Amino acid sequence: MPLIPEEPQIHESAQGPRATPATGRTAPTPRPVPGPRPAAHPRPGRPGPLRPAPPVQRTPHDVAVATPGPSVPVAPVAAAPAAAIPQIQLIPASAEGALDAAEEAVDLLLDSGRAPGDVLVITTGEQHPWAAHELSFGEASYWAQHDLGDDVFYADAAVASRAASRPVVVVAVNGGPDAAAADALPLARARAGTLLIVCGNPQQINAVLGTGV
């Protein structure tokens, strides 16, 4: 009986990939290849992408951590304040009418809202009636009114240097020796905080103060 040629046998070792691994576990299903991902941060010992390296983090073993102490504010260096220069107003008046002009100026100041304690009035000649009245009770009572500082204070040029500065000083050049005006006007300008009002002869006042008011 003729022999039928046998079909070539396919040995197991020549087969393709097995569906089931030899260990008996199911082979993982192939997953789609993901698209490009952002570059991972370089790990120690592996070159990373060409970009600036992150700052080095030092551990406590590398450097001692300083404990922050209380912050001390540094005061800025302040410029020296400029000397205050009061505004000067001149009210032309004769020696006989200077005191009345000063009284009118005081009334206008109070009517405009100025506090009475802001005003100091200096006379170069005859004393203001208020000053003469207060001095009749003694100098202690007179200067106590000044120290109280709640009303207009009137002072003669001879004692005006004892008076404290006030925002407004009014000077009545109502006579007296020329030296009285020469001493009273510079003193009044030094005592005035914001405003100096001078009632009297403009030529005499300009000659003493050196201004063109």
C-alpha positions as a Markdown table, in Angstrom:
| # | Residue | x | y | z |
|---|---|---|---|---|
| 1 | Met | 0.0 | 0.0 | 0.0 |
| 2 | Pro | 1.6 | 3.2 | -1.0 |
| 3 | Leu | 2.6 | 5.5 | 1.7 |
| 4 | Ile | 0.8 | 8.8 | 1.9 |
| 5 | Pro | 3.4 | 11.5 | 2.5 |
| 6 | Glu | 2.8 | 13.0 | 5.8 |
| 7 | Glu | 2.1 | 16.7 | 6.1 |
| 8 | Pro | 5.0 | 18.5 | 7.7 |
| 9 | Gln | 4.4 | 18.7 | 11.4 |
| 10 | Ile | 4.6 | 22.0 | 13.0 |
| 11 | His | 6.6 | 21.7 | 16.2 |
| 12 | Glu | 5.5 | 23.7 | 19.1 |
| 13 | Ser | 8.9 | 25.5 | 19.2 |
| 14 | Ala | 8.2 | 27.0 | 15.8 |
| 15 | Gln | 4.9 | 28.4 | 16.7 |
| 16 | Gly | 4.3 | 32.2 | 17.0 |
| 17 | Pro | 3.8 | 34.0 | 20.3 |
| 18 | Arg | 1.8 | 32.1 | 22.8 |
| 19 | Ala | -1.5 | 33.5 | 23.8 |
| 20 | Thr | -0.9 | 32.3 | 27.3 |
| 21 | Pro | 2.5 | 32.6 | 29.0 |
| 22 | Ala | 4.2 | 29.6 | 30.4 |
| 23 | Thr | 3.4 | 30.6 | 33.9 |
| 24 | Gly | -0.3 | 30.4 | 33.2 |
| 25 | Arg | -1.0 | 34.2 | 33.5 |
| 26 | Thr | -2.9 | 36.0 | 30.7 |
| 27 | Ala | -0.6 | 38.2 | 28.6 |
| 28 | Pro | -1.3 | 41.9 | 29.0 |
| 29 | Thr | -3.3 | 43.4 | 26.3 |
| 30 | Pro | -1.2 | 45.8 | 24.2 |
| 31 | Arg | -2.0 | 49.5 | 24.9 |
| 32 | Pro | -1.9 | 52.3 | 22.4 |
| 33 | Val | 1.3 | 54.2 | 22.3 |
| 34 | Pro | 0.8 | 57.6 | 24.0 |
| 35 | Gly | 1.7 | 60.8 | 22.2 |
| 36 | Pro | 4.7 | 62.9 | 23.1 |
| 37 | Arg | 4.8 | 63.8 | 26.8 |
| 38 | Pro | 6.5 | 66.8 | 28.3 |
| 39 | Ala | 10.1 | 66.2 | 29.2 |
| 40 | Ala | 10.5 | 64.7 | 32.7 |
| 41 | His | 12.6 | 66.4 | 35.3 |
| 42 | Pro | 16.2 | 65.2 | 35.2 |
| 43 | Arg | 17.0 | 62.7 | 37.8 |
| 44 | Pro | 20.3 | 62.4 | 39.5 |
| 45 | Gly | 22.9 | 60.8 | 37.3 |
| 46 | Arg | 20.9 | 61.1 | 34.0 |
| 47 | Pro | 21.2 | 63.9 | 31.5 |
| 48 | Gly | 18.2 | 66.0 | 31.2 |
| 49 | Pro | 16.9 | 68.4 | 28.5 |
| 50 | Leu | 18.9 | 71.5 | 27.7 |
| 51 | Arg | 17.3 | 74.0 | 30.0 |
| 52 | Pro | 18.4 | 75.9 | 33.1 |
| 53 | Ala | 18.9 | 73.6 | 36.1 |
| 54 | Pro | 16.6 | 74.2 | 39.0 |
| 55 | Pro | 18.1 | 75.8 | 42.1 |
| 56 | Val | 20.0 | 73.5 | 44.3 |
| 57 | Gln | 18.1 | 72.5 | 47.4 |
| 58 | Arg | 20.5 | 72.3 | 50.3 |
| 59 | Thr | 19.7 | 70.0 | 53.2 |
| 60 | Pro | 20.2 | 70.8 | 56.8 |
| 61 | His | 23.3 | 68.7 | 56.6 |
| 62 | Asp | 24.8 | 71.0 | 54.0 |
| 63 | Val | 24.2 | 74.3 | 55.6 |
| 64 | Ala | 22.9 | 75.4 | 59.0 |
| 65 | Val | 19.5 | 77.2 | 58.8 |
| 66 | Ala | 19.7 | 80.6 | 60.4 |
| 67 | Thr | 16.8 | 81.4 | 62.7 |
| 68 | Pro | 15.3 | 84.8 | 61.7 |
| 69 | Gly | 15.6 | 87.3 | 64.4 |
| 70 | Pro | 13.3 | 90.3 | 65.0 |
| 71 | Ser | 13.5 | 92.8 | 62.2 |
| 72 | Val | 14.9 | 96.2 | 63.1 |
| 73 | Pro | 13.3 | 99.0 | 61.0 |
| 74 | Val | 15.8 | 101.5 | 59.7 |
| 75 | Ala | 14.7 | 105.0 | 59.9 |
| 76 | Pro | 15.2 | 107.0 | 56.7 |
| 77 | Val | 17.5 | 110.0 | 57.0 |
| 78 | Ala | 15.2 | 113.0 | 57.2 |
| 79 | Ala | 16.3 | 116.3 | 55.7 |
| 80 | Ala | 16.6 | 119.2 | 58.0 |
| 81 | Pro | 13.3 | 121.1 | 58.1 |
| 82 | Ala | 13.6 | 124.5 | 56.5 |
| 83 | Ala | 12.9 | 127.5 | 58.7 |
| 84 | Ala | 9.3 | 128.7 | 58.5 |
| 85 | Ile | 9.0 | 132.1 | 56.9 |
| 86 | Pro | 5.7 | 133.8 | 57.8 |
| 87 | Gln | 3.7 | 135.8 | 55.3 |
| 88 | Ile | 4.0 | 139.5 | 55.9 |
| 89 | Gln | 1.1 | 142.0 | 55.5 |
| 90 | Leu | 1.5 | 145.7 | 55.8 |
| 91 | Ile | -1.3 | 148.0 | 56.8 |
| 92 | Pro | -0.3 | 151.6 | 56.3 |
| 93 | Ala | -1.2 | 153.7 | 59.3 |
| 94 | Ser | 0.1 | 156.7 | 61.2 |
| 95 | Ala | 1.6 | 156.3 | 64.6 |
| 96 | Glu | -1.7 | 157.7 | 66.1 |
| 97 | Gly | -3.8 | 155.2 | 64.1 |
| 98 | Ala | -1.6 | 152.1 | 64.2 |
| 99 | Leu | -3.2 | 150.7 | 67.4 |
| 100 | Asp | -6.8 | 151.1 | 65.9 |
| 101 | Ala | -5.6 | 149.4 | 62.7 |
| 102 | Ala | -4.2 | 146.6 | 64.7 |
| 103 | Glu | -7.5 | 146.2 | 66.6 |
| 104 | Glu | -9.3 | 146.0 | 63.3 |
| 105 | Ala | -6.9 | 143.4 | 62.0 |
| 106 | Val | -7.5 | 141.3 | 65.1 |
| 107 | Asp | -11.2 | 141.5 | 64.7 |
| 108 | Leu | -10.9 | 140.4 | 61.1 |
| 109 | Leu | -8.8 | 137.4 | 62.1 |
| 110 | Leu | -11.3 | 136.3 | 64.7 |
| 111 | Asp | -14.2 | 136.8 | 62.3 |
| 112 | Ser | -12.4 | 134.6 | 59.8 |
| 113 | Gly | -12.1 | 131.7 | 62.2 |
| 114 | Arg | -8.8 | 132.3 | 63.9 |
| 115 | Ala | -8.7 | 131.2 | 67.5 |
| 116 | Pro | -8.0 | 134.0 | 70.0 |
| 117 | Gly | -5.1 | 132.0 | 71.4 |
| 118 | Asp | -3.4 | 132.1 | 68.0 |
| 119 | Val | -2.9 | 135.9 | 68.1 |
| 120 | Leu | -0.1 | 138.0 | 69.7 |
| 121 | Val | -0.2 | 141.8 | 69.5 |
| 122 | Ile | 2.9 | 143.8 | 70.1 |
| 123 | Thr | 3.0 | 147.6 | 70.6 |
| 124 | Thr | 6.0 | 149.8 | 70.2 |
| 125 | Gly | 4.6 | 152.9 | 71.9 |
| 126 | Glu | 1.7 | 153.2 | 74.3 |
| 127 | Gln | 0.5 | 150.0 | 75.8 |
| 128 | His | -2.7 | 148.4 | 74.7 |
| 129 | Pro | -5.5 | 149.1 | 77.3 |
| 130 | Trp | -5.9 | 145.4 | 78.0 |
| 131 | Ala | -2.2 | 145.0 | 78.8 |
| 132 | Ala | -2.3 | 148.0 | 81.1 |
| 133 | His | -5.4 | 146.7 | 82.9 |
| 134 | Glu | -3.9 | 143.2 | 83.4 |
| 135 | Leu | -0.6 | 144.6 | 84.6 |
| 136 | Ser | -2.5 | 146.5 | 87.3 |
| 137 | Phe | -3.0 | 143.2 | 89.0 |
| 138 | Gly | 0.7 | 142.4 | 88.9 |
| 139 | Glu | 3.0 | 140.8 | 86.4 |
| 140 | Ala | 2.3 | 137.3 | 87.7 |
| 141 | Ser | -1.3 | 137.6 | 86.8 |
| 142 | Tyr | -0.5 | 139.2 | 83.5 |
| 143 | Trp | 1.9 | 136.4 | 82.4 |
| 144 | Ala | -0.4 | 133.8 | 83.7 |
| 145 | Gln | -2.9 | 135.0 | 81.1 |
| 146 | His | -0.1 | 134.5 | 78.5 |
| 147 | Asp | 0.7 | 131.0 | 79.7 |
| 148 | Leu | -3.0 | 130.0 | 79.6 |
| 149 | Gly | -2.9 | 130.7 | 75.9 |
| 150 | Asp | -6.7 | 130.9 | 75.3 |
| 151 | Asp | -7.1 | 134.6 | 74.4 |
| 152 | Val | -5.4 | 137.3 | 72.4 |
| 153 | Phe | -2.3 | 138.5 | 74.3 |
| 154 | Tyr | -1.0 | 142.1 | 74.2 |
| 155 | Ala | 2.6 | 142.9 | 75.0 |
| 156 | Asp | 4.8 | 145.9 | 75.0 |
| 157 | Ala | 7.9 | 145.8 | 72.8 |
| 158 | Ala | 10.0 | 146.0 | 75.9 |
| 159 | Val | 8.7 | 142.7 | 77.2 |
| 160 | Ala | 7.7 | 141.0 | 74.0 |
| 161 | Ser | 10.8 | 138.8 | 74.0 |
| 162 | Arg | 9.3 | 136.9 | 76.9 |
| 163 | Ala | 6.2 | 136.0 | 74.8 |
| 164 | Ala | 6.0 | 132.6 | 73.1 |
| 165 | Ser | 5.5 | 132.1 | 69.4 |
| 166 | Arg | 2.0 | 132.1 | 68.0 |
| 167 | Pro | 0.6 | 131.5 | 64.5 |
| 168 | Val | -0.2 | 135.2 | 64.0 |
| 169 | Val | 1.6 | 138.2 | 65.3 |
| 170 | Val | 0.3 | 141.7 | 64.9 |
| 171 | Val | 2.6 | 144.7 | 65.4 |
| 172 | Ala | 1.3 | 148.2 | 66.0 |
| 173 | Val | 4.1 | 150.7 | 65.3 |
| 174 | Asn | 2.3 | 153.3 | 67.4 |
| 175 | Gly | 5.2 | 155.6 | 68.3 |
| 176 | Gly | 8.0 | 155.1 | 70.8 |
| 177 | Pro | 11.7 | 155.4 | 70.0 |
| 178 | Asp | 13.0 | 154.2 | 66.7 |
| 179 | Ala | 14.9 | 151.5 | 68.6 |
| 180 | Ala | 11.6 | 150.0 | 69.8 |
| 181 | Ala | 10.4 | 149.4 | 66.2 |
| 182 | Ala | 13.9 | 148.2 | 65.2 |
| 183 | Asp | 13.8 | 145.6 | 67.9 |
| 184 | Ala | 10.1 | 144.7 | 67.8 |
| 185 | Leu | 9.8 | 144.0 | 64.1 |
| 186 | Pro | 12.5 | 141.3 | 63.8 |
| 187 | Leu | 11.3 | 139.7 | 67.0 |
| 188 | Ala | 7.7 | 139.7 | 65.8 |
| 189 | Arg | 8.8 | 138.0 | 62.5 |
| 190 | Ala | 10.7 | 135.3 | 64.6 |
| 191 | Arg | 7.6 | 134.8 | 66.8 |
| 192 | Ala | 5.1 | 134.5 | 63.9 |
| 193 | Gly | 4.3 | 131.0 | 62.8 |
| 194 | Thr | 2.4 | 131.7 | 59.6 |
| 195 | Leu | 1.4 | 135.4 | 59.4 |
| 196 | Leu | 2.9 | 138.7 | 60.5 |
| 197 | Ile | 0.7 | 141.9 | 60.2 |
| 198 | Val | 2.4 | 145.2 | 60.7 |
| 199 | Cys | 0.4 | 148.4 | 61.1 |
| 200 | Gly | 2.4 | 151.6 | 60.7 |
| 201 | Asn | 4.6 | 153.8 | 58.4 |
| 202 | Pro | 5.5 | 151.6 | 55.3 |
| 203 | Gln | 8.9 | 153.3 | 54.8 |
| 204 | Gln | 9.9 | 152.7 | 58.4 |
| 205 | Ile | 8.7 | 149.2 | 58.3 |
| 206 | Asn | 10.5 | 148.3 | 55.0 |
| 207 | Ala | 13.7 | 149.9 | 56.3 |
| 208 | Val | 13.7 | 147.7 | 59.4 |
| 209 | Leu | 12.5 | 144.4 | 57.8 |
| 210 | Gly | 14.3 | 144.9 | 54.5 |
| 211 | Thr | 11.2 | 143.9 | 52.5 |
| 212 | Gly | 9.2 | 145.5 | 49.8 |
| 213 | Val | 5.8 | 144.8 | 51.3 |
